[in-house]
Amino acid sequence: MFSWLEKPHYSFVTVVLNLAQNTMQSSAILNPQTEEEMSLFHSGIIKSHTLK
């Protein structure tokens, strides 16, 4: 899992990878406390990955 904060709008993004089940989920809060505020959620299946 990793998260980051995008300045100057203080948008916050989180990504969760589950390599044991080959899945990922993400969420984002974009432009909080503004008229453009938006919440996004997404999930998917990882078809292949290589660990280095």
HUMOMO-V889481 format. One record per residue. N is the residue number from 1. RES is the residue in three letters. SS is DSSP state (hx for helix, st for strand, lp for the rest). PSI is psi as a letter, one per 20 degrees, with the letter a starting at -180 (none if undefined). Layout:
N,RES,SS,PSI  N,RES,SS,PSI
//
This chain:
1,MET,lp,p  2,PHE,st,q  3,SER,st,q  4,TRP,st,q  5,LEU,st,p  6,GLU,st,o  7,LYS,lp,q  8,PRO,lp,i  9,HIS,lp,i  10,TYR,lp,k  11,SER,st,q  12,PHE,st,p  13,VAL,st,p  14,THR,st,p  15,VAL,st,p  16,VAL,st,p  17,LEU,st,p  18,ASN,st,n  19,LEU,lp,h  20,ALA,lp,h  21,GLN,lp,j  22,ASN,lp,l  23,THR,st,r  24,MET,st,q  25,GLN,st,q  26,SER,st,q  27,SER,st,q  28,ALA,st,q  29,ILE,st,o  30,LEU,st,p  31,ASN,lp,l  32,PRO,lp,q  33,GLN,lp,k  34,THR,lp,r  35,GLU,lp,h  36,GLU,lp,j  37,GLU,lp,p  38,MET,st,q  39,SER,st,p  40,LEU,st,q  41,PHE,st,q  42,HIS,st,q  43,SER,st,q  44,GLY,st,r  45,ILE,st,p  46,ILE,lp,o  47,LYS,lp,h  48,SER,lp,q  49,HIS,lp,q  50,THR,lp,p  51,LEU,lp,p  52,LYS,lp,none
//
